[in-house]
Amino acid sequence: MMRALMLMALALLPLPAFAQAGPSFDCRQARAWDERQICAQADLAELDRRIAAAWRTVTERASADQRATLQAAQRAWLGERRGCAG
C-alpha cells in the first residue's frame, strides 16, 4: 500500500535531475528510520522536498475542514510509511 501511494505521488510530480540538497525537514531532528533514510539518500531527500511542496500547495487551497481531513490522512500515511521498517 505504501509503495503504491509513493508511486502515485511520484507520477504526479515532475522529476528532473535529483538535487543534492537535504529534505524538507531538519535532519538533526530525524529519529525515525524513515526520516534517517531520507536524510541519508539524496534522491529520497529530493522526493521529500517535492512532496512537501505539493502538500503546501494542496493545503493552502483547502478549506479548514478539508485541511483537517488532509492532516488526518497525512498522519495515517506517515504511520504506514514508518510501519514499513525492514
C-alpha positions as a printed NumPy array, in Angstrom:
array([[  0.   ,   0.   ,   0.   ],
       [  2.745,   2.45 ,   0.977],
       [  4.701,   1.746,  -2.19 ],
       [  1.58 ,   2.355,  -4.288],
       [  0.976,   5.71 ,  -2.563],
       [  4.57 ,   6.771,  -3.122],
       [  4.464,   5.754,  -6.782],
       [  1.236,   7.696,  -7.271],
       [  2.808,  10.775,  -5.677],
       [  5.862,  10.415,  -7.891],
       [  3.738,  10.116, -11.007],
       [  2.113,  13.454, -10.201],
       [  5.393,  15.299,  -9.752],
       [  7.878,  16.139, -12.496],
       [ 11.275,  14.683, -11.676],
       [ 14.15 ,  16.396, -13.445],
       [ 17.658,  15.715, -12.174],
       [ 17.877,  14.925,  -8.482],
       [ 19.444,  17.722,  -6.455],
       [ 21.96 ,  17.123,  -3.697],
       [ 20.201,  19.316,  -1.115],
       [ 18.578,  17.944,   2.04 ],
       [ 14.958,  17.097,   2.701],
       [ 12.159,  19.413,   3.776],
       [ 12.909,  18.825,   7.464],
       [ 15.905,  19.238,   9.756],
       [ 17.942,  16.024,   9.661],
       [ 19.394,  16.818,  13.084],
       [ 15.9  ,  16.101,  14.426],
       [ 15.455,  12.847,  12.452],
       [ 14.796,   9.983,  14.868],
       [ 12.606,   7.52 ,  12.973],
       [ 14.151,   5.075,  10.479],
       [ 12.263,   6.567,   7.54 ],
       [ 13.489,  10.077,   8.306],
       [ 17.061,   8.826,   8.658],
       [ 16.803,   7.1  ,   5.276],
       [ 15.506,  10.288,   3.648],
       [ 18.391,  12.238,   5.163],
       [ 20.95 ,   9.67 ,   4.007],
       [ 19.853,   9.456,   0.365],
       [ 19.84 ,  12.475,  -1.928],
       [ 17.158,  11.068,  -4.213],
       [ 14.796,  10.486,  -1.293],
       [ 15.553,  13.972,   0.047],
       [ 14.613,  15.45 ,  -3.334],
       [ 11.373,  13.465,  -3.394],
       [ 10.633,  14.605,   0.149],
       [ 11.046,  18.253,  -0.883],
       [  8.741,  17.751,  -3.865],
       [  6.084,  16.052,  -1.751],
       [  6.367,  18.833,   0.836],
       [  5.881,  21.451,  -1.894],
       [  2.83 ,  19.617,  -3.235],
       [  1.468,  19.344,   0.311],
       [  1.852,  23.099,   0.837],
       [  0.03 ,  23.812,  -2.413],
       [ -2.862,  21.493,  -1.593],
       [ -3.278,  22.675,   1.994],
       [ -3.099,  26.363,   1.007],
       [ -6.019,  25.834,  -1.374],
       [ -8.086,  23.729,   1.041],
       [-10.797,  24.926,   3.385],
       [-10.351,  24.497,   7.141],
       [-12.477,  21.326,   7.1  ],
       [-10.556,  19.943,   4.149],
       [ -7.231,  20.709,   5.868],
       [ -8.315,  18.735,   8.939],
       [ -9.195,  15.764,   6.738],
       [ -5.923,  16.08 ,   4.812],
       [ -3.901,  16.26 ,   8.021],
       [ -5.563,  13.106,   9.359],
       [ -4.784,  11.322,   6.083],
       [ -1.194,  12.605,   6.226],
       [ -0.716,  11.264,   9.765],
       [ -2.09 ,   7.876,   8.669],
       [  0.226,   7.831,   5.65 ],
       [  3.262,   8.666,   7.792],
       [  2.279,   5.851,  10.161],
       [  2.11 ,   3.426,   7.252],
       [  5.479,   4.626,   5.968],
       [  7.078,   4.095,   9.362],
       [  5.459,   0.667,   9.557],
       [  7.487,  -0.441,   6.541],
       [ 10.729,  -0.63 ,   8.548],
       [ 12.832,  -3.51 ,   7.299]])
